[in-house]
Amino acid sequence: MIKLQQALYDWPTKSFEQSLKNELLALAPGILPLQQGVAQGGYVDDSDLQFTLLDKSATAHQIVVKVGVFFSEIIAGCSCGDDPVSEHVYCEISIHIDRQNAEAWFYLV
C-alpha cells in the first residue's frame, strides 16, 4: 500500500501542496494510473512528471485531492524515421488519503 505520510501531516497547511507533489514524484514508476490516460496506445514516460493541484477537500475519514498530471507518451512501432515519437499528455487523477494511516488510493478521472 502507498502512504503519503508527509502530505497527511501537512494537511491543511500551505505546505500541503508541495508535500503532495514531492511524495508523488518520489513514487516508483508505474504506481500512478497514467497508462490508462495515454491517448494513442503508447507507453508512459514518467521521467518528467508535473503536477497541478486542481481541488482538495476532506471528510472525517479521508482527504480527497484532484490533480492534473502532465507527462509524455512514447509511441513506438509506426515505422517512421523518427520512431519512437514522444507526445505530451495530460490527465487528471483523484487521490484519496486515509486520515488515520496515510494510505492512498489513485483513480484516473
N, CA, C and O atoms as CSV, one atom per row, in Angstrom:
chain,resi,resn,atom,element,x,y,z
A,1,MET,N,N,0.842,-1.175,0.000
A,1,MET,CA,C,0.000,0.000,0.000
A,1,MET,C,C,0.892,1.245,0.000
A,1,MET,O,O,1.925,1.281,0.669
A,2,ILE,N,N,0.489,2.236,-0.741
A,2,ILE,CA,C,1.210,3.501,-0.836
A,2,ILE,C,C,0.736,4.418,0.293
A,2,ILE,O,O,-0.462,4.529,0.554
A,3,LYS,N,N,1.682,5.069,0.951
A,3,LYS,CA,C,1.347,6.025,2.007
A,3,LYS,C,C,1.911,7.390,1.637
A,3,LYS,O,O,3.048,7.505,1.179
A,4,LEU,N,N,1.102,8.418,1.843
A,4,LEU,CA,C,1.512,9.802,1.617
A,4,LEU,C,C,1.553,10.503,2.972
A,4,LEU,O,O,0.748,11.385,3.268
A,5,GLN,N,N,2.515,10.080,3.778
A,5,GLN,CA,C,2.613,10.490,5.167
A,5,GLN,C,C,2.845,11.991,5.336
A,5,GLN,O,O,2.199,12.626,6.170
A,6,GLN,N,N,3.755,12.560,4.557
A,6,GLN,CA,C,4.061,13.984,4.713
A,6,GLN,C,C,2.882,14.859,4.283
A,6,GLN,O,O,2.600,15.877,4.914
A,7,ALA,N,N,2.198,14.461,3.212
A,7,ALA,CA,C,1.024,15.214,2.768
A,7,ALA,C,C,-0.049,15.210,3.861
A,7,ALA,O,O,-0.660,16.241,4.142
A,8,LEU,N,N,-0.269,14.055,4.467
A,8,LEU,CA,C,-1.240,13.979,5.561
A,8,LEU,C,C,-0.800,14.863,6.728
A,8,LEU,O,O,-1.616,15.585,7.301
A,9,TYR,N,N,0.469,14.810,7.076
A,9,TYR,CA,C,0.990,15.613,8.177
A,9,TYR,C,C,0.799,17.112,7.906
A,9,TYR,O,O,0.485,17.875,8.821
A,10,ASP,N,N,0.987,17.527,6.658
A,10,ASP,CA,C,0.898,18.939,6.298
A,10,ASP,C,C,-0.525,19.423,5.998
A,10,ASP,O,O,-0.729,20.610,5.743
A,11,TRP,N,N,-1.498,18.530,6.025
A,11,TRP,CA,C,-2.888,18.940,5.801
A,11,TRP,C,C,-3.363,19.716,7.006
A,11,TRP,O,O,-3.090,19.249,8.112
A,12,PRO,N,N,-4.028,20.826,6.926
A,12,PRO,CA,C,-4.388,21.648,5.773
A,12,PRO,C,C,-3.503,22.883,5.629
A,12,PRO,O,O,-3.993,23.929,5.204
A,13,THR,N,N,-2.232,22.800,5.965
A,13,THR,CA,C,-1.356,23.973,5.901
A,13,THR,C,C,-1.016,24.326,4.454
A,13,THR,O,O,-1.347,23.591,3.524
A,14,LYS,N,N,-0.351,25.464,4.289
A,14,LYS,CA,C,0.050,25.866,2.940
A,14,LYS,C,C,1.168,24.990,2.391
A,14,LYS,O,O,1.468,25.065,1.199
A,15,SER,N,N,1.791,24.166,3.223
A,15,SER,CA,C,2.838,23.233,2.774
A,15,SER,C,C,2.261,21.978,2.123
A,15,SER,O,O,2.996,21.209,1.503
A,16,PHE,N,N,0.959,21.766,2.258
A,16,PHE,CA,C,0.341,20.535,1.762
A,16,PHE,C,C,0.613,20.301,0.280
A,16,PHE,O,O,1.017,19.204,-0.106
A,17,GLU,N,N,0.400,21.309,-0.548
A,17,GLU,CA,C,0.550,21.131,-1.994
A,17,GLU,C,C,1.965,20.685,-2.360
A,17,GLU,O,O,2.133,19.754,-3.147
A,18,GLN,N,N,2.972,21.334,-1.805
A,18,GLN,CA,C,4.350,20.975,-2.133
A,18,GLN,C,C,4.702,19.591,-1.592
A,18,GLN,O,O,5.401,18.827,-2.257
A,19,SER,N,N,4.225,19.265,-0.397
A,19,SER,CA,C,4.469,17.937,0.170
A,19,SER,C,C,3.853,16.851,-0.696
A,19,SER,O,O,4.473,15.819,-0.953
A,20,LEU,N,N,2.634,17.090,-1.139
A,20,LEU,CA,C,1.957,16.129,-2.001
A,20,LEU,C,C,2.737,15.936,-3.300
A,20,LEU,O,O,2.980,14.802,-3.713
A,21,LYS,N,N,3.127,17.024,-3.939
A,21,LYS,CA,C,3.890,16.933,-5.190
A,21,LYS,C,C,5.199,16.176,-4.982
A,21,LYS,O,O,5.563,15.330,-5.799
A,22,ASN,N,N,5.907,16.474,-3.896
A,22,ASN,CA,C,7.169,15.790,-3.624
A,22,ASN,C,C,6.973,14.294,-3.437
A,22,ASN,O,O,7.752,13.489,-3.947
A,23,GLU,N,N,5.931,13.924,-2.705
A,23,GLU,CA,C,5.678,12.496,-2.480
A,23,GLU,C,C,5.246,11.802,-3.764
A,23,GLU,O,O,5.624,10.653,-3.997
A,24,LEU,N,N,4.468,12.468,-4.595
A,24,LEU,CA,C,4.057,11.872,-5.870
A,24,LEU,C,C,5.266,11.662,-6.779
A,24,LEU,O,O,5.369,10.634,-7.448
A,25,LEU,N,N,6.172,12.625,-6.806
A,25,LEU,CA,C,7.378,12.494,-7.624
A,25,LEU,C,C,8.287,11.378,-7.130
A,25,LEU,O,O,9.028,10.788,-7.917
A,26,ALA,N,N,8.240,11.086,-5.848
A,26,ALA,CA,C,9.093,10.052,-5.261
A,26,ALA,C,C,8.539,8.634,-5.445
A,26,ALA,O,O,9.229,7.662,-5.140
A,27,LEU,N,N,7.317,8.508,-5.933
A,27,LEU,CA,C,6.729,7.177,-6.124
A,27,LEU,C,C,7.482,6.397,-7.199
A,27,LEU,O,O,8.036,6.975,-8.134
A,28,ALA,N,N,7.491,5.114,-7.049
A,28,ALA,CA,C,8.123,4.242,-8.044
A,28,ALA,C,C,7.367,4.350,-9.370
A,28,ALA,O,O,6.154,4.561,-9.377
A,29,PRO,N,N,8.078,4.207,-10.488
A,29,PRO,CA,C,7.408,4.242,-11.795
A,29,PRO,C,C,6.279,3.207,-11.859
A,29,PRO,O,O,6.405,2.091,-11.355
A,30,GLY,N,N,5.197,3.602,-12.479
A,30,GLY,CA,C,4.076,2.686,-12.677
A,30,GLY,C,C,3.045,2.671,-11.568
A,30,GLY,O,O,2.018,2.005,-11.704
A,31,ILE,N,N,3.279,3.374,-10.483
A,31,ILE,CA,C,2.314,3.385,-9.374
A,31,ILE,C,C,1.057,4.166,-9.743
A,31,ILE,O,O,-0.057,3.704,-9.498
A,32,LEU,N,N,1.231,5.340,-10.327
A,32,LEU,CA,C,0.078,6.154,-10.726
A,32,LEU,C,C,-0.600,5.532,-11.942
A,32,LEU,O,O,0.080,4.952,-12.788
A,33,PRO,N,N,-1.927,5.637,-12.050
A,33,PRO,CA,C,-2.655,5.003,-13.164
A,33,PRO,C,C,-2.572,5.804,-14.465
A,33,PRO,O,O,-3.595,6.062,-15.099
A,34,LEU,N,N,-1.374,6.193,-14.862
A,34,LEU,CA,C,-1.202,7.028,-16.049
A,34,LEU,C,C,-1.375,6.252,-17.348
A,34,LEU,O,O,-1.793,6.820,-18.357
A,35,GLN,N,N,-1.061,4.966,-17.334
A,35,GLN,CA,C,-1.173,4.180,-18.570
A,35,GLN,C,C,-2.600,4.225,-19.110
A,35,GLN,O,O,-2.807,4.174,-20.322
A,36,GLN,N,N,-3.574,4.320,-18.224
A,36,GLN,CA,C,-4.975,4.415,-18.647
A,36,GLN,C,C,-5.277,5.757,-19.295
A,36,GLN,O,O,-6.298,5.902,-19.968
A,37,GLY,N,N,-4.401,6.744,-19.100
A,37,GLY,CA,C,-4.635,8.081,-19.629
A,37,GLY,C,C,-3.926,8.373,-20.935
A,37,GLY,O,O,-4.053,9.475,-21.469
A,38,VAL,N,N,-3.171,7.396,-21.473
A,38,VAL,CA,C,-2.493,7.665,-22.743
A,38,VAL,C,C,-3.515,7.747,-23.860
A,38,VAL,O,O,-4.539,7.065,-23.834
A,39,ALA,N,N,-3.227,8.589,-24.837
A,39,ALA,CA,C,-4.203,8.891,-25.882
A,39,ALA,C,C,-4.042,8.025,-27.128
A,39,ALA,O,O,-5.015,7.798,-27.848
A,40,GLN,N,N,-2.815,7.531,-27.398
A,40,GLN,CA,C,-2.576,6.864,-28.668
A,40,GLN,C,C,-2.051,5.433,-28.521
A,40,GLN,O,O,-1.458,4.893,-29.455
A,41,GLY,N,N,-2.262,4.829,-27.373
A,41,GLY,CA,C,-1.866,3.444,-27.178
A,41,GLY,C,C,-0.386,3.244,-26.933
A,41,GLY,O,O,0.112,2.123,-27.037
A,42,GLY,N,N,0.324,4.308,-26.612
A,42,GLY,CA,C,1.756,4.211,-26.356
A,42,GLY,C,C,2.042,3.863,-24.907
A,42,GLY,O,O,1.201,3.306,-24.202
A,43,TYR,N,N,3.248,4.204,-24.482
A,43,TYR,CA,C,3.690,3.898,-23.128
A,43,TYR,C,C,4.025,5.186,-22.387
A,43,TYR,O,O,4.470,6.167,-22.983
A,44,VAL,N,N,3.805,5.162,-21.095
A,44,VAL,CA,C,4.045,6.321,-20.252
A,44,VAL,C,C,5.552,6.505,-20.042
A,44,VAL,O,O,6.265,5.563,-19.694
A,45,ASP,N,N,6.012,7.721,-20.258
A,45,ASP,CA,C,7.360,8.116,-19.882
A,45,ASP,C,C,7.194,9.011,-18.656
A,45,ASP,O,O,6.876,10.194,-18.779
A,46,ASP,N,N,7.411,8.441,-17.486
A,46,ASP,CA,C,7.183,9.210,-16.264
A,46,ASP,C,C,8.472,9.800,-15.707
A,46,ASP,O,O,8.589,10.024,-14.503
A,47,SER,N,N,9.435,10.050,-16.582
A,47,SER,CA,C,10.708,10.620,-16.136
A,47,SER,C,C,10.615,12.120,-15.876
A,47,SER,O,O,11.500,12.683,-15.232
A,48,ASP,N,N,9.566,12.778,-16.362
A,48,ASP,CA,C,9.429,14.224,-16.175
A,48,ASP,C,C,7.975,14.574,-15.868
A,48,ASP,O,O,7.339,15.324,-16.609
A,49,LEU,N,N,7.460,14.029,-14.778
A,49,LEU,CA,C,6.077,14.299,-14.386
A,49,LEU,C,C,5.953,15.696,-13.810
A,49,LEU,O,O,6.862,16.196,-13.148
A,50,GLN,N,N,4.805,16.320,-14.075
A,50,GLN,CA,C,4.480,17.608,-13.473
A,50,GLN,C,C,3.048,17.527,-12.965
A,50,GLN,O,O,2.174,16.970,-13.630
A,51,PHE,N,N,2.815,18.086,-11.782
A,51,PHE,CA,C,1.509,18.009,-11.145
A,51,PHE,C,C,0.947,19.398,-10.885
A,51,PHE,O,O,1.679,20.332,-10.554
A,52,THR,N,N,-0.368,19.516,-11.042
A,52,THR,CA,C,-1.087,20.736,-10.725
A,52,THR,C,C,-2.243,20.378,-9.804
A,52,THR,O,O,-3.074,19.538,-10.150
A,53,LEU,N,N,-2.303,20.997,-8.651
A,53,LEU,CA,C,-3.396,20.761,-7.723
A,53,LEU,C,C,-4.639,21.476,-8.226
A,53,LEU,O,O,-4.635,22.695,-8.394
A,54,LEU,N,N,-5.706,20.715,-8.469
A,54,LEU,CA,C,-6.935,21.278,-9.016
A,54,LEU,C,C,-8.015,21.481,-7.960
A,54,LEU,O,O,-8.777,22.446,-8.018
A,55,ASP,N,N,-8.075,20.563,-6.995
A,55,ASP,CA,C,-9.125,20.635,-5.985
A,55,ASP,C,C,-8.701,19.811,-4.782
A,55,ASP,O,O,-7.947,18.847,-4.916
A,56,LYS,N,N,-9.186,20.192,-3.609
A,56,LYS,CA,C,-8.905,19.434,-2.398
A,56,LYS,C,C,-10.062,19.596,-1.432
A,56,LYS,O,O,-10.661,20.667,-1.327
A,57,SER,N,N,-10.362,18.521,-0.734
A,57,SER,CA,C,-11.417,18.544,0.270
A,57,SER,C,C,-11.119,17.454,1.290
A,57,SER,O,O,-10.230,16.625,1.094
A,58,ALA,N,N,-11.870,17.471,2.370
A,58,ALA,CA,C,-11.642,16.466,3.405
A,58,ALA,C,C,-12.941,16.131,4.115
A,58,ALA,O,O,-13.840,16.961,4.251
A,59,THR,N,N,-13.005,14.898,4.558
A,59,THR,CA,C,-14.065,14.438,5.437
A,59,THR,C,C,-13.378,14.002,6.731
A,59,THR,O,O,-12.168,14.168,6.879
A,60,ALA,N,N,-14.131,13.460,7.643
A,60,ALA,CA,C,-13.541,12.971,8.887
A,60,ALA,C,C,-12.596,11.798,8.639
A,60,ALA,O,O,-11.697,11.547,9.441
A,61,HIS,N,N,-12.794,11.077,7.528
A,61,HIS,CA,C,-12.030,9.858,7.286
A,61,HIS,C,C,-10.964,9.968,6.211
A,61,HIS,O,O,-10.001,9.200,6.222
A,62,GLN,N,N,-11.112,10.908,5.279
A,62,GLN,CA,C,-10.143,10.964,4.200
A,62,GLN,C,C,-9.992,12.362,3.613
A,62,GLN,O,O,-10.862,13.223,3.739
A,63,ILE,N,N,-8.849,12.542,2.969
A,63,ILE,CA,C,-8.577,13.745,2.193
A,63,ILE,C,C,-8.714,13.333,0.737
A,63,ILE,O,O,-8.178,12.301,0.330
A,64,VAL,N,N,-9.423,14.125,-0.048
A,64,VAL,CA,C,-9.601,13.837,-1.471
A,64,VAL,C,C,-8.996,14.987,-2.258
A,64,VAL,O,O,-9.356,16.149,-2.070
A,65,VAL,N,N,-8.078,14.644,-3.137
A,65,VAL,CA,C,-7.364,15.640,-3.922
A,65,VAL,C,C,-7.494,15.286,-5.390
A,65,VAL,O,O,-7.375,14.121,-5.770
A,66,LYS,N,N,-7.738,16.289,-6.211
A,66,LYS,CA,C,-7.756,16.102,-7.660
A,66,LYS,C,C,-6.535,16.821,-8.216
A,66,LYS,O,O,-6.348,18.013,-7.972
A,67,VAL,N,N,-5.699,16.093,-8.967
A,67,VAL,CA,C,-4.500,16.684,-9.547
A,67,VAL,C,C,-4.489,16.477,-11.056
A,67,VAL,O,O,-4.943,15.452,-11.565
A,68,GLY,N,N,-3.963,17.466,-11.751
A,68,GLY,CA,C,-3.686,17.338,-13.167
A,68,GLY,C,C,-2.258,16.838,-13.310
A,68,GLY,O,O,-1.363,17.294,-12.598
A,69,VAL,N,N,-2.042,15.899,-14.231
A,69,VAL,CA,C,-0.721,15.321,-14.424
A,69,VAL,C,C,-0.295,15.535,-15.871
A,69,VAL,O,O,-1.020,15.193,-16.805
A,70,PHE,N,N,0.872,16.096,-16.035
A,70,PHE,CA,C,1.476,16.278,-17.355
A,70,PHE,C,C,2.616,15.272,-17.481
A,70,PHE,O,O,3.453,15.165,-16.585
A,71,PHE,N,N,2.651,14.537,-18.585
A,71,PHE,CA,C,3.712,13.563,-18.818
A,71,PHE,C,C,3.839,13.326,-20.312
A,71,PHE,O,O,3.099,13.902,-21.109
A,72,SER,N,N,4.777,12.479,-20.681
A,72,SER,CA,C,4.979,12.159,-22.097
A,72,SER,C,C,4.530,10.734,-22.387
A,72,SER,O,O,4.662,9.838,-21.553
A,73,GLU,N,N,4.003,10.548,-23.578
A,73,GLU,CA,C,3.622,9.221,-24.071
A,73,GLU,C,C,4.587,8.859,-25.197
A,73,GLU,O,O,4.762,9.624,-26.146
A,74,ILE,N,N,5.204,7.698,-25.084
A,74,ILE,CA,C,6.118,7.209,-26.111
A,74,ILE,C,C,5.321,6.328,-27.058
A,74,ILE,O,O,4.749,5.318,-26.648
A,75,ILE,N,N,5.287,6.714,-28.325
A,75,ILE,CA,C,4.541,5.972,-29.339
A,75,ILE,C,C,5.561,5.312,-30.262
A,75,ILE,O,O,6.271,5.988,-31.007
A,76,ALA,N,N,5.623,4.000,-30.204
A,76,ALA,CA,C,6.601,3.251,-30.999
A,76,ALA,C,C,5.875,2.377,-32.010
A,76,ALA,O,O,4.683,2.103,-31.874
A,77,GLY,N,N,6.609,1.947,-33.019
A,77,GLY,CA,C,6.067,0.981,-33.970
A,77,GLY,C,C,5.383,1.584,-35.164
A,77,GLY,O,O,4.652,0.876,-35.856
A,78,CYS,N,N,5.580,2.856,-35.443
A,78,CYS,CA,C,4.920,3.442,-36.614
A,78,CYS,C,C,5.802,3.339,-37.863
A,78,CYS,O,O,5.413,3.787,-38.942
A,79,SER,N,N,6.987,2.747,-37.709
A,79,SER,CA,C,7.928,2.558,-38.821
A,79,SER,C,C,8.308,3.873,-39.490
A,79,SER,O,O,8.534,3.929,-40.698
A,80,CYS,N,N,8.372,4.908,-38.700
A,80,CYS,CA,C,8.765,6.221,-39.202
A,80,CYS,C,C,10.261,6.414,-38.973
A,80,CYS,O,O,10.873,5.701,-38.178
A,81,GLY,N,N,10.828,7.361,-39.659
A,81,GLY,CA,C,12.237,7.645,-39.494
A,81,GLY,C,C,12.580,8.165,-38.117
A,81,GLY,O,O,13.711,8.011,-37.657
A,82,ASP,N,N,11.608,8.785,-37.449
A,82,ASP,CA,C,11.858,9.321,-36.116
A,82,ASP,C,C,11.193,8.473,-35.029
A,82,ASP,O,O,10.843,8.982,-33.964
A,83,ASP,N,N,11.024,7.186,-35.302
A,83,ASP,CA,C,10.398,6.255,-34.368
A,83,ASP,C,C,11.346,6.000,-33.199
A,83,ASP,O,O,12.526,5.778,-33.468
A,84,PRO,N,N,10.951,6.010,-31.953
A,84,PRO,CA,C,9.617,6.309,-31.444
A,84,PRO,C,C,9.380,7.820,-31.310
A,84,PRO,O,O,10.316,8.618,-31.260
A,85,VAL,N,N,8.115,8.169,-31.254
A,85,VAL,CA,C,7.691,9.558,-31.151
A,85,VAL,C,C,7.202,9.804,-29.723
A,85,VAL,O,O,6.604,8.923,-29.104
A,86,SER,N,N,7.459,10.994,-29.213
A,86,SER,CA,C,7.003,11.369,-27.880
A,86,SER,C,C,5.943,12.456,-28.000
A,86,SER,O,O,6.145,13.457,-28.688
A,87,GLU,N,N,4.822,12.258,-27.332
A,87,GLU,CA,C,3.727,13.231,-27.320
A,87,GLU,C,C,3.462,13.664,-25.891
A,87,GLU,O,O,3.581,12.862,-24.964
A,88,HIS,N,N,3.105,14.923,-25.707
A,88,HIS,CA,C,2.733,15.423,-24.389
A,88,HIS,C,C,1.295,15.011,-24.087
A,88,HIS,O,O,0.421,15.093,-24.949
A,89,VAL,N,N,1.063,14.566,-22.851
A,89,VAL,CA,C,-0.253,14.076,-22.446
A,89,VAL,C,C,-0.633,14.742,-21.124
A,89,VAL,O,O,0.222,15.059,-20.297
A,90,TYR,N,N,-1.937,14.945,-20.951
A,90,TYR,CA,C,-2.487,15.481,-19.715
A,90,TYR,C,C,-3.629,14.586,-19.277
A,90,TYR,O,O,-4.464,14.199,-20.095
A,91,CYS,N,N,-3.676,14.257,-18.006
A,91,CYS,CA,C,-4.833,13.556,-17.461
A,91,CYS,C,C,-5.038,14.028,-16.027
A,91,CYS,O,O,-4.199,14.736,-15.469
A,92,GLU,N,N,-6.150,13.632,-15.447
A,92,GLU,CA,C,-6.467,14.025,-14.079
A,92,GLU,C,C,-6.644,12.789,-13.215
A,92,GLU,O,O,-7.221,11.788,-13.640
A,93,ILE,N,N,-6.136,12.882,-11.997
A,93,ILE,CA,C,-6.186,11.768,-11.056
A,93,ILE,C,C,-6.831,12.248,-9.761
A,93,ILE,O,O,-6.558,13.349,-9.283
A,94,SER,N,N,-7.682,11.410,-9.211
A,94,SER,CA,C,-8.255,11.644,-7.891
A,94,SER,C,C,-7.447,10.806,-6.900
A,94,SER,O,O,-7.242,9.609,-7.100
A,95,ILE,N,N,-6.996,11.455,-5.835
A,95,ILE,CA,C,-6.206,10.778,-4.815
A,95,ILE,C,C,-6.989,10.820,-3.510
A,95,ILE,O,O,-7.425,11.882,-3.065
A,96,HIS,N,N,-7.161,9.655,-2.907
A,96,HIS,CA,C,-7.874,9.544,-1.637
A,96,HIS,C,C,-6.859,9.118,-0.579
A,96,HIS,O,O,-6.236,8.064,-0.704
A,97,ILE,N,N,-6.693,9.933,0.460
A,97,ILE,CA,C,-5.712,9.673,1.515
A,97,ILE,C,C,-6.452,9.417,2.815
A,97,ILE,O,O,-7.200,10.274,3.287
A,98,ASP,N,N,-6.248,8.243,3.394
A,98,ASP,CA,C,-6.867,7.888,4.671
A,98,ASP,C,C,-6.253,8.749,5.773
A,98,ASP,O,O,-5.031,8.815,5.903
A,99,ARG,N,N,-7.088,9.401,6.557
A,99,ARG,CA,C,-6.598,10.330,7.577
A,99,ARG,C,C,-6.050,9.615,8.811
A,99,ARG,O,O,-5.411,10.253,9.648
A,100,GLN,N,N,-6.282,8.318,8.944
A,100,GLN,CA,C,-5.755,7.577,10.093
A,100,GLN,C,C,-4.351,7.026,9.850
A,100,GLN,O,O,-3.507,7.050,10.746
A,101,ASN,N,N,-4.103,6.527,8.625
A,101,ASN,CA,C,-2.840,5.834,8.380
A,101,ASN,C,C,-2.085,6.318,7.133
A,101,ASN,O,O,-1.041,5.755,6.802
A,102,ALA,N,N,-2.577,7.330,6.447
A,102,ALA,CA,C,-1.943,7.944,5.268
A,102,ALA,C,C,-1.951,7.045,4.030
A,102,ALA,O,O,-1.295,7.368,3.040
A,103,GLU,N,N,-2.675,5.929,4.062
A,103,GLU,CA,C,-2.767,5.081,2.866
A,103,GLU,C,C,-3.482,5.845,1.766
A,103,GLU,O,O,-4.458,6.554,2.014
A,104,ALA,N,N,-2.979,5.690,0.541
A,104,ALA,CA,C,-3.510,6.454,-0.592
A,104,ALA,C,C,-3.975,5.532,-1.708
A,104,ALA,O,O,-3.363,4.500,-1.985
A,105,TRP,N,N,-5.066,5.928,-2.335
A,105,TRP,CA,C,-5.610,5.237,-3.497
A,105,TRP,C,C,-5.678,6.245,-4.640
A,105,TRP,O,O,-5.999,7.415,-4.429
A,106,PHE,N,N,-5.376,5.784,-5.842
A,106,PHE,CA,C,-5.308,6.655,-7.013
A,106,PHE,C,C,-6.323,6.188,-8.053
A,106,PHE,O,O,-6.427,4.996,-8.344
A,107,TYR,N,N,-7.068,7.138,-8.606
A,107,TYR,CA,C,-8.082,6.831,-9.610
A,107,TYR,C,C,-7.955,7.809,-10.763
A,107,TYR,O,O,-7.851,9.016,-10.545
A,108,LEU,N,N,-7.963,7.305,-11.982
A,108,LEU,CA,C,-7.988,8.174,-13.149
A,108,LEU,C,C,-9.367,8.779,-13.269
A,108,LEU,O,O,-10.366,8.062,-13.204
A,109,VAL,N,N,-9.438,10.081,-13.443
A,109,VAL,CA,C,-10.730,10.779,-13.551
A,109,VAL,C,C,-11.181,10.772,-14.996
A,109,VAL,O,O,-12.243,11.306,-15.313
